[in-house]
Structures are given as structure tokens and as C-alpha cells.
Amino acid sequence: MIKSIIFLAILIVSNHLSAQEMQNSRITTNPLNLSYRFQIDGVSRREAADPVIVLYKDRYFLFASHSSGYWYSSDLKNWDYVASKNLKTVEAWAPAVLVYKDAIYYLGMGEKRIFKSTDPIHDQWEEIESKSKDYGDPAFFQDYDGRVYLYYGCSDNAPIKGFEIDPEDGFKAITPEVELIPHNANRLGWEVPGEKNEMTDKKGWNEAPCITRDGDYYYLQYSAPGTEFTTYCTGVYISKNPLGPYTCAEGAPFSIKPGGFITGAGHGHPFKDRYGNDWYVGTMIISAKDHFERRIGIFPAFYNNGYSHGVTDYTDFPFILPNKKVDFSKKSLSANMNLLSYNKPTKASSSYPSYEPDKASDENIKTSWSAATGKKDEWLQMDLGQIMKISALQICFADEGFQSYRHDVNTPVYQYIVEYSTDGNQWEMLTDRSKNTKDQIYELITLKNSVQGRFVRVRNTKDFQVGRFSIADMRLFGEANYKKPEKVSNFQAKRQKDRRRIVFSWDSQQSTTGYVIRWGSTPKQINNAVMVYGNHAEFGFFDRDSPYYVTIEAFNEGGKSKKSTPFKID
């Protein structure tokens, strides 16, 4: 009897651990942990942007600009790279990708050539007869009835256009082109260029159209105001016909992420996972080393009777990829891990001028700490201030001083260990990546068992031949014995003379890391969000003619406050 009880207890514990491990295997964050390729022009930097994800033969395939190949995955978290030799236009910008019947079709921006594959994992591509033209930012869409359309546009002046095509006849246009979305920056603040949409004397870029359909509605998504800005987002128009007419949707833009560790939710494409859940894969922004220094993120999305939204809040925190159908309008994917590392004191073995250790805890991917060298045993250490429960970590590397390029045989690979301590003297291993062979710089490491620690130290374990050991941020997630913030008081929002701009203010709180401002067109659809620090913010990405409902919440190492009571801004 006793033996049976013991066996049952062991079985229960084993199953529990197995379930935890299974959940950890589905926890990810943005940007995606890809082998971002170094570019061959200008300053040495990594780049991937303008992505498309399609589900083909139960695998996800990810294509992006200037990547020398593409990636595939079975789970949206772990991606394998295919260095393509047979997809001759793989270096094109802004690819359009279509799964049609039993094959994948690929058309690059500015290209007339179209390629087909039934075995993309093994880089098997063939060029087919093409009657296509060279389009700026093209995108395919297949409707419920099987008819296929092509949309394009990439201009600071010309409108977004679309037309029907025949994939059985070289993707030839079979209807006239229709103008679908004009520029409307006078009304729509998110089309105004600038880091804060402040460049009102210049024209922004409307680009990257793409279509999804849900029920009776077609959602035409497009990006603005420019790929280099933190305000890079995806607007949305709606229609009951694939070629319009289209009207700007209530609650637009569709996806916007102007704050947090990494910003941007622009040029991308909608897709469905194998469970039928809607997602948007988009372009995220660094633009520190170069104008086009960009990354890729995925965002849950939902569509409901003419309303649509790409969820971006806290998507650079750990979240759980679902393994079933989920209502993203009601269900959060959060892994319930709080950010522990923001502005925590740091020190290092050495520092290159202007790359101080505190840059590695500022939650800003544009800045970084860099050691003076790339030598073994360079290290960075963080003090959390008290013992905290650490459940996950993300060491985001920065490639400072690298002179590596896309076609190099030897891509730099980071090898390192991370240790933790309760007192700064006795150290234990947190994770060992000293034998890492994967080119991945944004790996989110979820621990099988959380640890209690105050100090965390990352140490380089290899010599770089070129470049310096450098980290954009050492990000730690878990929970601290902190009281959650109180509900924010005295939250105010005031429209400016330029009604596209709104100024927000509120009473600051002690023991608060930051705040999330939310807005929407109705009290039940307050979905757009921006993460900010301090107690004042001004943004210019609003619709001049739309009223808004706004609210705010605070967060810290212990959790989130209750949201403030929504109020209306006319």
C-alpha cells in the first residue's frame, strides 16, 4: 500500500514536471531568435525585414528581405535556416509568397521572375513562366473561392493598388488595377514620418499592402510612415469586396508598438497557425548602426465583424505559443513573468568608450554595453538589489566592432556562461552556452526550475577574432517580493491644436518600473498600447477625426496594477 502511494506521488510529480517542461518549450518572445544575416553593403550589421510566414505541409516558412535564404519551423519558436542557391531572386526586398494548390510561389519586389517549390526545406526551386511585372512591395491574397489577387505599393505619394491575377497563366493580371488606399496624413497621424510623428512638413511612406479575410470583411493592411522609425506600424482599411472600395477601420492602426525593449510592428503579413489562430508577422526596428537595421516579430491577431487588432503589448516579454485554438481578443498569452532587470546596477570587466555597462539594463535595443575586447573572460554583472525569483533570461548580443558579412564562411557565434549568486561571492551555473554552435543572438532561456538570486553574471568563453563581446541588454524575468503598483492616479490626456497629437500625464509612483497607456475607439475595444517610463508622454499617431477612450496601468517586478477607469477624449 505504502509503495503504491509513493509510486503514485512520483508519477504525479513527474507528470507535473513534464507539463512544465512542455510549457517552457512553447515560451518565446520578440524579436524572433533567428540567424539574422550580416549585410554586404555599408556598415557591418544584421538585418531581416518585410517578412512573410506561410504554413506549408505542416511547417511554417519564413521569408524576409536580403536574407540569402529563408527559415522553417514546426513551432514558431525554433527556426532552421536554409541558405538558398536555387531561389535566384532570394536577395530581393519585400517578397510576396503564395501557397497555391500543392506548391509555394515566390515573387520578389522589383522582380518579374516567379519561382515555385514543392520541397523548400531542401531548397528545390524552379523558375516558372511569368507574365508578372516588377511591383513595389507586392503581396498575394487567395480568397475563399480560390481566386487570387496581387496588391502593391511603396511610395510617399502613389496610392496602394490591387488587381486579380491568374496563377494558371503566369500570374497574369486579369482585371485592371484599382487604386485602393490614398495617402491621408492630414487625418491619420500614424502616416506622418518621424520618431514621434513630428515631421509634418514631409511625406511618409505608405507601403507593404496585404490582405486577410474574416467572414464578410476584407482587411487591407499597410505600413507607415517609414521603416526606420519607432512609430513604424500597420494601418488597416476594410471592405466587403477584395478590390474595394475601402474605408479606414475604426480603432486603426491594426498593430503599433512605439515603446518597450524593441519597437515597431510594420511591414509584414497576416498568417494562420496550424490551429487556426490568426497572427501578424512584422518588422521591428533598431536603426542604430544603419537605417535598415531591422528585426522580425510575431503578434497575436484577431478579427471581429470589421474590427481587427494585432496584439503588441508586452510581446517583448515572455509569452506562450498556444497549442490549440485561442480567442486572442479575450485570452492573454503572457507567461506571467515580470521584468526584473530594468535599470539595475551593472558593472563589467571592461568597457569600450561610450558603451558603458548601464546600457545593458536600459531596455533599449538601440544601445549596448561593449567590453574593450572580444577576449575570453570579458564579463558583465548585474545586481538586482535583493534576492528575486529568476525564471527566464535573454542575453541580447550587439555585435559591436564586428566586420563580418553575409557571405562569410565563419559567422561569429557567441559562446558564454551565465552564473547567479545570492551574495556576489559564491556563484552557481544558471546556463552554460560555452559550446554553443548556433548563430542566435536573442535566445530566450526558460529555466526548468526557477532560482533565487540577486547577482547575475554573463562571461565570454571564447576569443573573437574580430569584434567585441557586447550586449544590448541582459534581460531577466521572474518575480520579486514587491507589492504590485497601485492604480495610477490623476491620469490625464489632452488633445493638442494638432488633433493628431495627444499629451498624457499622471502622478508618478514609487516602486514602479513603467506604465502602459492604452487607447481605442470604444470602451470595449481599448486594445492599442504603448509602454512608457516617467509620468509624461506625447504621441502624434492618432486619427484626427476619431474620439478615443484611454486608460493606463503601472508595472514593476511584482506585477501589474489595475487599469485606471477609462475616459473619453473627443
N, C-alpha and C positions, 0 to 999 in steps of 0.2 A: 504493500500500500504506500509506504513512505517513498520507495523507489519510483513508483508511478507518479506521485506528486512532484518529486524532484525532476523527473523527466519532462512532465508537463510544463513545469516552470521554465526549464531550459528551452523547451520548444517555443513557449510564448516569447521569451526574451529574444531568441534567435529570429523569430518572425518579425518582432519589432525592429530589430537592428536591420534586417533585410529591407523592411519597408522604408526605414530612414535612409539607407543607402540608395534605394531606388529613387527616393525623392531628391536626394542630393545630386544624383546623376541627371536630373532634369532642371536643376537650378542654373541659371545663366544671368547675364547682364549685358548692357551695351557699353561701348561698341562691341560688335561681334569679334571673337578671338580668331581672326583669320591670319593667314600668312600674307599680310599686306605687302605688295611688291614694291621694291625701290624703283624709282623712275630714272630714265636715261637722260632727261633734259634738265638743265639748271642745277639748283642746289640738291644735294642728296636728301631725299625724303621718301617716305612711303605714301601710297595713295591707292584708294579704291573708292569709287563713287558711282552714282547713277545706276543702282542695282536693279536687277530683276530676279525674282525667285519663282520657279515653276516646279510643280510636283509631277514627276515623270517616272513611271514604273516603280512607284512607292519610294522614290528617293527625291530629295529636294536638290535642285541645281541652281546655283547662284552665279550670275554673270554680272560683270561690272566693267567700267571703263578702264582701258590701259592696264590690264592686269596680266597680260601674257598667257592667260588661261582662264580657268573658272574653277568652282568648287562644288562638291556634292556632299550630302549629309543624309543620315537616316533619322535625325532627331532635332534638327535646327540648332544644336549646340556644338557638336563636334563636326568639323569640316575637313575634308580631304581635298587637296589641290591637284588639278590636272594642268600641267604645263603643256599647252596645246601647240602642236605643229601642223595640224591638218585644218584647223579653223583659220583660214588665211586672213580673215578680217578681224581677228580677236583683239587687235590693238585699237580698234575703233572706239570712239566715245559713245556713250549712251546706247547700249544695244537694245534692240527690240527682239523678244523671244516669244515664240508661239508653240504650244503643244497642239498639233493638229493630226487627228487620226492616230497613227502609230509612231509619230516622229516629232522631234524638236526642230524648229526652224529658227535661224538666226540672221538678223539684219542689223548691221552697224550703222551708226549715224554717219551721214555723208557718203554711204556706200550704196551701190546698186546691186552688188553681188549678194546672193542669198545661199546659205548653207543648210544642209539637212543632216540629221543624225538619228539613228536608232540605237546607238551604243556610245553615248557621250562619255561614260566612265573610262572607256578605252580610247578616247579621242578619235573616234571613227566619224569623220565628216566628209560629205561630198557636196560639191557645188551643183546647184540645180539651175535650170533655165530661169532667168529672172527678167520680168518686164517692169520691175520697180524703178523708181527714181531715187536720187540721193536726198534724203529728208533730214531735217534737223530735229533731233530728239524724237525719233519715231517710236510708236508703241502699237502693238497688235491688240485686238479685242475680238473674242468669239462669243456671239450671242447664244441664247438658249436654243435657237433654231438652227445653229450651225453656221450662220452667215458670219463672215469675218470682215473686220474694219481696221483701217490704219489711221492713226492720229499723229500729228506732228506739230512742232512749233518750238522755237528757241530764238527769241528776239526781244529787244527793248521797244519795239514798235509794231511789228506784224502780229496779227491775231493767231490764236490756236485754230487749226483746221483739221478736218476729218473727211473720210470717204470710205465707201465699201470697196473691197478687193476680192479677187478670185484666186485662192491658193492653188486651184487645179490648173490655172493658166498663168503660171509665172508670177503670181501675186499682182496681176494687172489691175489697175483701177477700173471699176465698172460703174461708178457713179461720179458725178462732178464733185470737186472739192467744195466743202461748205465751211464758211467762217463761223466759229463756234464761241470763242471767248475773246472779247476785245480787252485791251488794257483799260484799267479803271482805277488807277492810283489816286485820283482825286477823291474817290469814295473809300476805297479799300486800302487801309493803312499798311497791310502786310505786303502790298506791291511797291511800297516806297523803299528805295535802297538805303543801306546804312546799318551799322551795328545796332542802332536804336531807331531805325526807320526815319532818320533825321535828314536825309539828303533829298529834300523836297524839290530841289532845282534840277535833279537828274531823273532819268527814266530807269526803272527797274526792269529786270528780265522776267517775262512770262515764258515758261518753258516746261518741258517734260510732261506733256499730257498723257493720261492713262485712264482707262475706263474700268469700272466694275458695275455689275448689275445685281440688284436685290429686289425681288418682286417686280413691281411695275416701274421702278425707278432706275435710271442710269445715272451714275455718279462720275462726273468728269473731273478728275483731279489734275492739278497743275501746280508748278512750283514757282516761287517768287521770294524775294526780289533779286537774289544773286547768291551763287553758291558759296561765296567767301564770308557771308555774314552770319552771325549767330542767330539772326531772325529768319534764316532760310526755312521756309515752311511749305506746306502743301495746302492750297486753296481747293475749294470744291464747288462745282455747279451741278444742278440736277435737271433732268428732263425725263419724259416718258417715251422718248424716241432716241435711238443711238446717235442720230445726226441732228438732234435738237429740234426746236430752239432750247437753249439752256439758260437758266437763271441762277444767280448766286444763291447758294443754300443758306438758310438760317443757321446760325451757330458756326459758320465758317470763320477761320480756316479749318480744314479737316485735321491736320496734325501740325503742331508747332511746339518747339522745345527751345526757348531762348535762355534757359538757365540750367544750372547743375554742373556736374563734372564735365560733360561734353554736351554741346548744344547742336541744334539743327535737326530737322525732320523733313527735309526737302526731297528733291528729285529721287523718285523710287517707283514702286509698283505694288498694287494690291495682289494678294495671293491667298489661297486657302490651304490649310494643312490637311493631313490625311483624315482628320476627324471632322472636317467641315468648318473649322474655325477660321474667321477672317483675320488677316494680318496685313500690315503695310511694311515693306522693307524700304528704308530711306537713307539719304545721305546725311551724315553728321560732319561737323566742322571742327577742324583745328586751325588751319590757315595761319600758322606761326612761322614755319620755315619757308612756306611758299603759299601763294594764292590758292592753289589747288591741292593743298594738303588736307585730305578728307578721309573719313571712315564710314562704316556701314552699321546701321542699327535696325532692329525689328520691333514693331509696335503692335500690340493687340488692336483690333478694329471692330467696329460694329456698324450696322446699317439698319434703320428702322423707319419705314414709311416716309422717306425723303430727308431724314436726318441721318448724319453719319459722323463718326468720330474715330480718330486714331489716338489711342491712349498713350501719352508720353510721360506722365508724371511718375517719378521715382523709377523710371525704366533704366537708369544707370545705377540703380541699387539691385541687389539680387532678386530675381523673380523666378517663378516656377513655370516651366513649359507644361501645358496640360497634356494629359494622355486620354482625353475624352472631349466630347462636345461641351463647350462652356459658353455661357452668356456673358460676354465681356462688358456689357452695359451694367451688369449687376455684380459680377464676380471679380474681385481683385486677384491678380497673380502674385502679389507680394510674398516673398519668403519670410516676412516678418523679422528681418534683420535691420537693426539701426546702424547708422553710420557712426563709428567710434573715433575716427581719425582726424576730423576736420580741425585744422589749426592747432593740432597737438605739437608740443615742443619736439624738435628734431635736432640731431647732431650727426656728424659724418666723419669718416676717416680723412677726407679732404674735400675741397670744393673748387671748381673752376670759377673764375671771376664772373659774377652776375648770375650764377647758378647755385644759390645758397640752399642749405638743407630745408629751410621753411617752405620752399617752393614745392616740396613733396608732400605737403599736408594741406594745401590751399584749395583743394577740389577744383582745380583748373587745369585741364589737359594742355592748355597753351603754354604753361610754364613748367619748369622742371629743375630738379637738383641734378647736378653732374659732378662726379668725382673729378679730380685733376687728371686722372689717368684711366685707362681701361685695364689696369693690372689686377691680378688676383688679390683678394683680401681687401679691396675697397668696400666700405660698408656704410650703411645708413641706419640710424637708430631713432625710434620714436618712443616717447614717454606719454602714456595715456592719462597720467595724473593720479590714477587709482587702479586697483585691480578690476578688470572687466571680463565679461564672458565673451570670448572671441570664437565666432562660428565660421567665418569665411574671410578670405583676404584676396586682394587683387593687386599685384605689383605691376604697375603700368610703366613699361620701359619707354625711353625717349630718344634713343639713337643719336645722342649728341656727339658731334665730331665725326660721324661715320662718313665714309666715302665709298659706299657700296651702291651698286646699281643693279637694275633688274636682271640683267643677263650675266651677272657674276656667277661663277661656279660655287663659290663659298659664301653663302648667305650667313651673316652674323647670327649666331644662336646664343641666347642668354642662358648661362648655367649659374646657379646660385642656391643658397640655402637660406631659410628663414627660421630664426630662433625666437623664443619668448622667455620671459623671466618675470618673477613677481617682485624681485628686489634689485635687478640690474647687475647682479653678481653671478648667480647660478642660472645657467641657461639650459633650456631643453629644445629639442628639434620641433619645429612647427611643420615645416615641409622641406623636403630635400629634392631640389631640382638640379643637383650638381651633374647629373648625367643626362640632362635634357637634350634631345636631338631635334625638337620641333621648333620651327620658326614661328613663335607665337608670343605676342607682347601684351596681351590683355587677358591672360588666363585667370578665370575666377576659380579659386581653390576653396571648395567647401569641405570642412573638416568632418570626418566620420563621427568624432566626439568633440564637442566644444571644449576649450581650455580656459582656465582662469589665468590671466596675465596682465601685467602693467606695461612692461617694456617689450618691444618687438624690434628685431634687428635683421636686416637683409644683408647678405655678404656675397660678393662676387667670388666665384670659384674657378674662373678661367682668365687667361690673358687675351684681351682683344689685340689683334694686330694693328687695327686702325679703329679710332673712335674711343669714347669714354664710357665708363659704366654710369648710366644715367637713368633717372626715374621721374616720370611726370607726377605720379602720386603713389604713395603707399596707402592703399585703402583697406581699412579694417572694418568688419561688420560683425554685429552681435548684439549684446545688451549690457547696459551698465545699471548699477543700483542707483539710478537717478529717478527723481519724480518727474513724471510727464509734464510738459508745459501746461500752464493754464490756458483757457480760451483767450485768444487775443482780444484786447480791449481797444476801444476808440479807433476802430478801423474806418478809414475814410477814403473815398475815391472822388476825384473831381475832374470832369472833362475840361480840356483846355479850349482856347479860342479855336485852335485847330482841333476839331472834334475827333479826329483820328487818334489823338493823344489823350491819355488819362494818367493823372498823378495819384499815387496811392501813399498813404501814411498810416501809422498805427503806433501804439505805445510799445516800446521795446520791452522785452522780458529778460530777466536774469536766467542763467542756466538754459538758454535756448540756442541751438545751433543755427537754425534758419527758419524760413517761412515759405509756404506755398500759397500763392494767390491763385484763385480760380475764378473763371468767368464763363458765362453762357447767355444764350438769348432768352431762355425761360427759366423759372425757378427749379424745374425738374431736369434741366439739361445744362448744369454748371460743370462742364467737363474739361474745358481747356485750362491749362495750368502753367505757371512759371515759378521756379524756385529762386528765392532771393535771400540776401543777407542784409543786416541792418534793419531800419524801420522806415525806409523811404524808397520809393521806386517810381519810375516814369517810363511808359512804353507808348509806342506810336503805331502798333499793329492792329488797330481796331477799325471796325466798319463805321464810317461817319454817320450813317443813317440808322444804325441799329441801336436800340436800347440794350443794356446789359444788366445781368444780375451777378453780383460779385460776393465772394467770401474769402476767408483766409484761415490757415491753420499754422501752428508752430510745431517744430520737431526738435528733438535732441537725442542723446544717446539712450534715453529711457523709453522713447516712443513719441507718439503724436498727440497733440491737443485735440479737443473737439473743434469742429469748424465753427467759425463765427456765424451769426444769423445773417442769411443772405439779404441784400438790399438792392434796389434798382437804381441804375444810372440812366437817365433819359438822354 
